[in-house]
Amino acid sequence: MSRSLRQFLKTPAGRFLARYAVILAVAFAFIALKPVNDHVVNPYTTFVAHEGALALRLLGEEATVNNRILSSRRFAVAIYNGCNGLEAILIFACGILAFPAPWRSKFLGLALGFLGIQLFNVVRIVALYYTGVFKPAWFSTAHVLVWQSLVILFAVSMWILWVQRYATQKSQ
Amino acid sequence: MPRKKASNRRAFWRRLRWSVPTALLLWLIFRGPYNTFLAFSAEKLCRLFENPPATRVVVEEDKAVIGREDMRTGSGWLGYSLTQIHFNFIPTLALILALPGWRRGEGWQKLVWAITVLAASHVLALVFHVQFFFATSLGPWSYATYSDTARNVLGFLQYFFDIPLTFTLPLLLWVGLYWEEVLDLVGFSGAVEPNTQGSAP
């Protein structure tokens, strides 16, 4: 390890980055375990599908959920790992856990961030559903390109807002 | 100083509004040649470890079509979306371009580093997709050629490059390469200690 890297790791920024990378690696490895996937991730993904169906029913659609497939007579979307918002939640939550801030701020950030990302993900599912209904040819681009990019940017933006609002507020 | 930070923050949110479409436009312009580069590099990298070399990775529209030359024509070929591999170029570039002062000092050099790391991760992601496909989807040939351990390792690497790395690289590269500017933005520079009262180490 070069001296500059060692020096960097001694700085607050270096410690944050190192902690962030370690917590993130552990979190992603954890959700990749089969028992966790079967008993936590899959039920959570089904829950996300139910949230999407509820939102669509509020908008007048006859949406139902079968396992992790959200469908109506007009269109159907399958929600898999990678589409359930869990990655965005991990990016955000690990950023909070790695940042040196009071635990109260961290818990508040985790709770608000979880709700915010859930809400954003429901908007994404509803938008993708209607993209599939009205412009099916655009579905793939909207799904892979637009919304995945927006999910990452949303999680990073939430983290920045949390740091600015709750983690460093008193120090200024 | 606090006024400068507040103006930095406002500038960041303002710049993010145009940096996202700019990044998207650049991605659209370079997508075609980049797809060709990805397919070419992944094929060469796979062939380095084969004797005789047989991996084929060709670009068809937005897909990498993966197969082997030493199999019958009707054998399995996989079409995999290349956008799924390299869409993270957009949030990474958008975050960098939105950062006030990103061009200061070695800013451009850092941008080249970010693109290089992303490109390397994209090539490796495609390589592991190819290898995972060979190890699991070509019937008896897969079972004769790859061990269970190899299948598990390749499955893990495919997952790692497909989801965790793809989703987290934008933030890691942004904070890692432009940490002074990012920490300045969030109010966590060397001169300003964060609010750590009551925090765990």
Boltz contact constraints between the chains, C-beta under 6 A:
constraints:
  - contact:
      token1: [A, 13]
      token2: [B, 179]
      max_distance: 6.0
  - contact:
      token1: [A, 13]
      token2: [B, 183]
      max_distance: 6.0
  - contact:
      token1: [A, 17]
      token2: [B, 176]
      max_distance: 6.0
  - contact:
      token1: [A, 24]
      token2: [B, 168]
      max_distance: 6.0
  - contact:
      token1: [A, 28]
      token2: [B, 164]
      max_distance: 6.0
  - contact:
      token1: [A, 32]
      token2: [B, 159]
      max_distance: 6.0
  - contact:
      token1: [A, 82]
      token2: [B, 163]
      max_distance: 6.0
  - contact:
      token1: [A, 87]
      token2: [B, 167]
      max_distance: 6.0
  - contact:
      token1: [A, 91]
      token2: [B, 168]
      max_distance: 6.0
  - contact:
      token1: [A, 100]
      token2: [B, 194]
      max_distance: 6.0
  - contact:
      token1: [A, 100]
      token2: [B, 196]
      max_distance: 6.0
  - contact:
      token1: [A, 100]
      token2: [B, 199]
      max_distance: 6.0
  - contact:
      token1: [A, 101]
      token2: [B, 199]
      max_distance: 6.0
  - contact:
      token1: [A, 102]
      token2: [B, 197]
      max_distance: 6.0
  - contact:
      token1: [A, 102]
      token2: [B, 198]
      max_distance: 6.0
  - contact:
      token1: [A, 102]
      token2: [B, 199]
      max_distance: 6.0
  - contact:
      token1: [A, 144]
      token2: [B, 83]
      max_distance: 6.0
  - contact:
      token1: [A, 144]
      token2: [B, 84]
      max_distance: 6.0
  - contact:
      token1: [A, 144]
      token2: [B, 87]
      max_distance: 6.0
  - contact:
      token1: [A, 145]
      token2: [B, 83]
      max_distance: 6.0
  - contact:
      token1: [A, 145]
      token2: [B, 87]
      max_distance: 6.0
  - contact:
      token1: [A, 148]
      token2: [B, 87]
      max_distance: 6.0
  - contact:
      token1: [A, 149]
      token2: [B, 87]
      max_distance: 6.0
  - contact:
      token1: [A, 149]
      token2: [B, 90]
      max_distance: 6.0
  - contact:
      token1: [A, 149]
      token2: [B, 91]
      max_distance: 6.0
  - contact:
      token1: [A, 152]
      token2: [B, 91]
      max_distance: 6.0
  - contact:
      token1: [A, 152]
      token2: [B, 170]
      max_distance: 6.0
  - contact:
      token1: [A, 153]
      token2: [B, 91]
      max_distance: 6.0
  - contact:
      token1: [A, 156]
      token2: [B, 171]
      max_distance: 6.0
  - contact:
      token1: [A, 160]
      token2: [B, 186]
      max_distance: 6.0
  - contact:
      token1: [A, 163]
      token2: [B, 186]
      max_distance: 6.0
  - contact:
      token1: [A, 164]
      token2: [B, 186]
      max_distance: 6.0
  - contact:
      token1: [A, 167]
      token2: [B, 194]
      max_distance: 6.0
  - contact:
      token1: [A, 168]
      token2: [B, 187]
      max_distance: 6.0
  - contact:
      token1: [A, 168]
      token2: [B, 188]
      max_distance: 6.0
  - contact:
      token1: [A, 168]
      token2: [B, 194]
      max_distance: 6.0
  - contact:
      token1: [A, 168]
      token2: [B, 195]
      max_distance: 6.0
  - contact:
      token1: [A, 170]
      token2: [B, 195]
      max_distance: 6.0
  - contact:
      token1: [A, 171]
      token2: [B, 192]
      max_distance: 6.0
  - contact:
      token1: [A, 171]
      token2: [B, 193]
      max_distance: 6.0
  - contact:
      token1: [A, 171]
      token2: [B, 194]
      max_distance: 6.0
  - contact:
      token1: [A, 171]
      token2: [B, 195]
      max_distance: 6.0
  - contact:
      token1: [A, 172]
      token2: [B, 2]
      max_distance: 6.0
  - contact:
      token1: [A, 172]
      token2: [B, 187]
      max_distance: 6.0
